[in-house]
Amino acid sequence: MPGEGARRAPVRIDVEELGKSYGSFAALDNVSLTVRPGELLALLGPSGSGKTTLLRAIAGLTATEEGTIRFDGEDATTLSLRERRVGFVFQQYALFRHMTVFDNVAFGLRVRPRDERPRAGEIARRVRRLLELVQLPGLERRFPSQLSGGQRQRVALARALAIEPNVLLLDEPFGALDAKVRKELRRWLRELHTETGLTTIFVTHDQEEALELADRVVIMREGKVEQVGTPADIYDEPATPYVCEFLGGVARFETNAKDGEADILGSTFPVESDGDYSGPALAYVRAHEIEIVSRELAQGVPAVIRAVRPFGPTVTVELSIEGRAERIEAEVPRELHSGGELGLGQGVFIRAVSARIFPVI
């Protein structure tokens, strides 16, 4: 099994111009994507964006009308999940309730054709090794109903790994768990991925989960790939207004650009455009990119503090500015709050230290 003895080379997956429709609805619209060997890739997007359809297509669980899927250069488009040697983990675990933990993990091995099936002793050895890998030793005789949600998810992962897959695919693997367990299992899955070295793809709608876990993130929208990049790329260099808004935590401003630049909150920034664009533009500023300046300095844009929410090492300050109905948030060092510089109703100046600006075309 992976992590024991010689490790097989991880698989590269190429998705080429994939299309899948349900009636007039295009679940996948000309999707192309390369999954690098051994990477942990997140498919991130809202409901209906196509992320689960893409995952199931890669697994061989959903047939597509257009395009090609290749595993290490070999056409796998018409192969079944078993022929692709894919381990698939569902959000709701899909464990057999009448089977013990041992029997659930061993299931994929026991149903193999006789000439491919390991002997009983080898199956037992492999199951015990997997239960150690997923940190559940000694629970072989329990039934799913006797386990916590986090433990059931680990059993589902052990079952997927038991068949020695070439690829591991996970559909919202922690979606049914509470926040504390999700965080613990995220850290554990990252360690498991390092241990196995498998090419792994997981679907999530949780931005924090994707940015914390993945080597690269694929943001999907309406059946298309909106942006692919490392978590730092996605967060620091969002390619489109959609990505900015989807990641959240930003204030949006309508502005006008001139000669490739636009003013926002007392500062000037370049527009995301090839030429010296002039015209309407959308600016996005994150809370930590807004600086609060005292009235005495009179730099930036005048604002009024409407709420102060201290939490952790920073303080979130809610502000109103003239001519804008929605309030904006600034995230500032706790020292400002502790020093009494952030009072409700207080007038201040704010300015942007960074912004992403896109032309409206």
C-alpha positions in Angstrom: 0.0 0.0 0.0 1.2 3.6 -0.3 3.6 4.5 2.4 4.7 0.9 2.8 7.6 -0.5 0.8 8.2 1.0 -2.7 5.9 3.8 -3.5 4.4 4.0 -7.0 5.0 7.2 -9.0 2.1 9.6 -8.5 -0.3 10.1 -11.4 -0.7 13.1 -13.6 -4.3 13.9 -14.7 -5.2 16.0 -17.8 -8.7 17.2 -18.4 -9.2 18.4 -21.9 -12.2 20.5 -23.1 -14.6 18.6 -20.9 -18.3 19.2 -21.4 -21.4 17.9 -19.5 -25.0 19.1 -19.8 -28.2 18.3 -18.0 -30.8 19.4 -20.5 -30.1 23.1 -21.2 -27.9 23.4 -18.1 -24.2 23.2 -18.8 -22.6 21.6 -15.7 -19.2 21.6 -17.3 -18.4 24.0 -20.1 -15.2 23.3 -22.0 -13.2 22.6 -18.9 -9.4 22.0 -19.2 -7.1 21.4 -16.3 -3.9 19.6 -15.4 -3.5 18.0 -12.0 0.2 17.6 -11.3 1.6 14.3 -10.0 1.3 14.0 -6.3 -0.3 17.4 -5.6 -3.2 18.1 -3.4 -5.7 20.1 -5.5 -8.8 21.8 -4.3 -11.9 22.4 -6.4 -13.6 25.5 -4.9 -16.8 27.1 -5.8 -20.4 27.7 -4.8 -23.2 25.2 -5.3 -23.9 24.7 -9.0 -20.4 25.7 -10.1 -19.5 22.3 -11.5 -16.9 21.2 -9.0 -18.6 18.0 -7.9 -19.5 17.1 -11.5 -15.8 17.6 -12.5 -14.7 15.4 -9.6 -17.2 12.6 -10.5 -16.1 12.8 -14.2 -12.5 12.4 -13.2 -13.5 9.4 -11.1 -15.5 7.8 -13.9 -18.8 8.1 -12.0 -20.3 10.7 -14.4 -20.1 10.3 -18.2 -19.4 13.4 -20.2 -20.5 14.3 -23.7 -17.3 16.1 -24.8 -13.6 16.1 -24.0 -11.0 13.7 -22.8 -9.6 12.6 -19.4 -6.0 11.3 -19.4 -4.2 9.5 -16.6 -0.4 9.7 -17.2 -1.1 10.4 -20.9 -3.4 7.4 -21.4 -7.0 8.0 -22.4 -9.2 7.1 -19.4 -12.4 8.8 -20.6 -14.4 5.6 -21.0 -12.9 3.6 -18.1 -14.8 2.8 -15.0 -13.8 4.0 -11.5 -12.4 0.5 -10.8 -10.4 0.5 -14.1 -9.0 3.9 -13.2 -8.0 2.7 -9.8 -9.6 5.7 -8.1 -10.4 5.9 -4.4 -13.5 8.0 -3.8 -14.7 9.4 -0.5 -18.2 10.8 -0.2 -19.4 13.6 2.1 -21.8 11.3 4.0 -19.2 8.6 4.4 -21.4 5.9 2.7 -20.2 3.3 5.2 -22.1 0.0 5.5 -24.0 0.3 8.8 -24.3 -3.5 9.3 -20.5 -4.0 8.9 -17.8 -3.5 11.4 -15.0 -1.0 10.8 -12.7 -3.9 9.8 -15.3 -5.2 7.2 -15.9 -1.8 5.8 -12.2 -1.2 5.2 -11.8 -4.7 3.8 -14.8 -4.5 1.5 -13.0 -3.3 -1.7 -10.4 -6.0 -1.4 -12.9 -8.8 -0.7 -15.1 -8.0 -3.8 -12.2 -8.2 -6.2 -12.2 -11.1 -8.8 -10.7 -14.2 -7.2 -7.5 -14.1 -9.2 -6.9 -10.4 -8.0 -8.1 -10.9 -4.4 -5.4 -10.9 -1.6 -5.5 -13.8 0.8 -7.3 -13.3 4.1 -4.1 -12.8 6.1 -2.9 -10.1 3.7 -6.3 -8.4 3.9 -6.2 -8.4 7.7 -2.6 -7.1 7.7 -3.5 -4.3 5.3 -6.6 -3.2 7.2 -4.8 -3.0 10.5 -2.0 -1.0 8.8 -4.6 1.4 7.3 -6.3 1.8 10.7 -3.0 2.8 12.2 -2.4 5.2 9.3 -5.8 6.9 9.9 -5.2 6.9 13.7 -8.0 4.4 14.5 -6.1 1.3 15.8 -8.1 -1.0 18.0 -11.5 0.0 16.6 -11.8 -2.9 14.1 -14.9 -4.5 15.9 -16.9 -1.4 16.2 -19.8 -0.5 14.0 -20.3 3.0 12.3 -23.0 3.9 14.8 -20.5 3.6 17.6 -18.1 6.1 16.0 -18.0 9.9 16.0 -18.4 11.8 12.7 -14.7 12.4 12.5 -13.9 8.7 13.1 -16.4 7.6 10.4 -14.8 9.9 7.9 -11.4 8.4 8.7 -12.8 4.9 8.1 -14.2 6.1 4.8 -10.7 7.3 3.9 -9.1 4.0 5.0 -11.6 2.1 2.8 -10.7 4.3 -0.2 -7.0 3.7 0.4 -7.4 -0.1 0.9 -7.6 -0.7 -2.9 -4.2 1.0 -3.3 -5.6 3.7 -5.6 -3.7 5.6 -8.2 -5.7 8.7 -7.3 -7.7 9.8 -4.2 -10.8 11.9 -4.7 -12.8 13.5 -1.9 -16.2 15.2 -2.3 -16.8 17.7 0.6 -15.0 15.3 2.9 -15.6 17.4 6.1 -18.9 19.1 5.1 -21.0 17.1 7.7 -18.6 17.8 10.6 -18.5 20.6 13.2 -15.9 23.4 13.0 -13.5 22.0 15.6 -13.4 18.5 14.1 -13.1 19.9 10.6 -10.0 21.9 11.6 -8.4 18.8 13.2 -9.2 16.6 10.2 -7.8 19.2 7.8 -4.4 19.1 9.5 -4.6 15.3 9.6 -5.5 15.0 5.8 -2.5 17.2 5.0 -0.3 14.8 6.9 -1.9 11.8 5.3 -1.3 13.2 1.9 2.4 13.6 2.7 2.5 10.0 3.9 0.8 8.5 0.9 2.1 10.8 -1.9 -1.1 10.2 -3.9 -2.4 12.6 -6.4 -5.4 13.9 -4.5 -8.3 16.2 -5.5 -11.0 17.4 -3.0 -14.1 19.4 -3.5 -15.1 22.1 -1.0 -17.1 25.3 -0.8 -15.1 26.5 2.2 -12.5 29.0 1.2 -10.4 28.6 4.4 -10.3 24.9 3.9 -9.1 25.2 0.3 -6.5 27.8 1.1 -5.2 26.0 4.1 -4.9 22.5 2.7 -4.3 22.7 -1.0 -1.1 23.0 -3.1 -3.2 24.7 -5.7 -6.8 25.8 -5.9 -9.2 25.7 -8.8 -12.0 28.3 -8.5 -15.0 27.3 -10.6 -18.0 29.4 -11.7 -21.0 28.3 -13.8 -19.3 25.1 -15.2 -16.0 26.9 -16.0 -12.6 27.4 -14.5 -12.3 30.9 -13.3 -8.7 30.8 -11.9 -6.1 28.2 -11.0 -3.2 29.0 -8.7 -1.5 28.5 -5.3 -3.4 29.7 -2.3 -1.1 32.7 -2.2 -1.8 33.4 -5.9 -5.5 33.1 -5.4 -5.6 35.4 -2.4 -3.0 38.0 -3.3 -3.6 38.1 -7.1 -7.3 37.4 -7.8 -7.7 37.3 -11.6 -11.3 38.6 -11.8 -13.9 40.5 -9.9 -15.7 37.2 -9.3 -12.7 35.7 -7.5 -12.4 38.8 -5.3 -16.0 38.7 -4.3 -16.2 34.9 -3.9 -13.3 34.9 -1.4 -15.1 37.5 0.6 -13.8 40.0 3.1 -13.6 42.8 0.6 -15.2 46.2 0.2 -16.3 47.0 -3.4 -16.1 50.5 -4.9 -17.2 51.8 -8.2 -14.7 54.3 -9.6 -13.3 55.7 -12.8 -9.9 55.0 -14.2 -7.7 57.3 -16.2 -4.6 56.2 -18.2 -4.4 52.8 -16.4 -4.9 54.1 -12.9 -7.7 54.8 -10.4 -8.1 56.6 -7.1 -9.6 54.7 -4.2 -9.7 55.7 -0.5 -7.1 58.4 -0.9 -4.6 56.3 -2.8 -3.9 55.6 -6.5 -3.5 52.0 -7.9 -3.0 50.5 -11.4 -5.9 48.9 -13.2 -5.7 45.2 -14.1 -5.5 45.9 -17.8 -3.0 45.5 -20.6 -3.3 49.1 -21.9 -3.7 52.5 -20.4 -7.4 51.9 -19.7 -9.7 54.9 -19.1 -13.3 54.4 -18.0 -15.5 52.8 -15.3 -13.8 50.4 -13.0 -14.4 48.2 -9.9 -12.1 48.4 -7.0 -11.7 45.8 -4.2 -10.1 46.5 -0.9 -9.7 43.9 1.9 -10.2 44.9 5.5 -6.5 44.6 6.4 -5.6 46.8 3.5 -7.5 49.8 5.0 -5.4 52.0 7.3 -7.1 54.3 9.9 -5.4 57.7 10.2 -6.2 60.3 12.9 -8.1 63.4 12.1 -5.1 65.5 12.8 -3.2 64.1 9.8 -6.1 64.7 7.5 -4.9 62.1 5.0 -7.2 59.9 3.0 -11.0 59.9 3.1 -13.1 61.1 6.1 -15.1 58.4 7.9 -16.9 57.7 11.2 -16.4 54.7 13.4 -19.8 52.9 13.9 -18.7 49.7 15.6 -15.5 48.2 17.2 -15.2 44.4 17.4 -12.0 43.3 19.2 -11.1 39.6 18.5 -7.7 37.9 18.6 -4.6 39.9 17.7 -6.6 42.4 15.5 -9.7 44.6 15.9 -12.4 44.9 13.2 -13.7 48.5 12.9 -16.9 49.2 11.1 -16.9 52.6 9.3 -19.3 54.7 7.3 -18.1 57.2 4.7 -20.0 59.9 3.0 -21.9 59.0 -0.2 -21.8 55.2 0.6 -24.8 53.4 2.0 -23.0 50.2 3.0 -20.5 50.3 5.8 -16.9 49.1 5.3 -14.6 47.2 7.6 -11.0 47.8 8.5 -8.8 45.3 10.4 -6.3 47.1 12.5 -3.8 46.2 15.2 -5.2 45.7 18.7 -2.9 48.4 20.1 -5.1 51.1 18.5 -8.1 49.8 20.5 -6.1 49.3 23.7 -4.8 52.8 23.4 -8.3 54.2 23.3 -7.9 55.6 19.7 -11.0 53.8 18.4 -14.1 55.3 20.0 -17.7 54.9 18.7 -18.8 57.9 16.7 -15.3 59.1 16.4 -14.2 60.9 13.2 -11.1 59.5 11.4 -9.5 59.4 8.0 -9.0 56.1 6.2 -6.8 55.2 3.2 -6.2 52.1 1.2 -2.7 50.7 1.2 -3.5 48.1 -1.5 -6.3 47.4 -3.9 -7.3 45.3 -6.9 -8.9 47.4 -9.7 -10.6 45.9 -12.8 -12.0 47.6 -15.8 -15.8 47.4 -16.4 -16.0 46.2 -20.0 
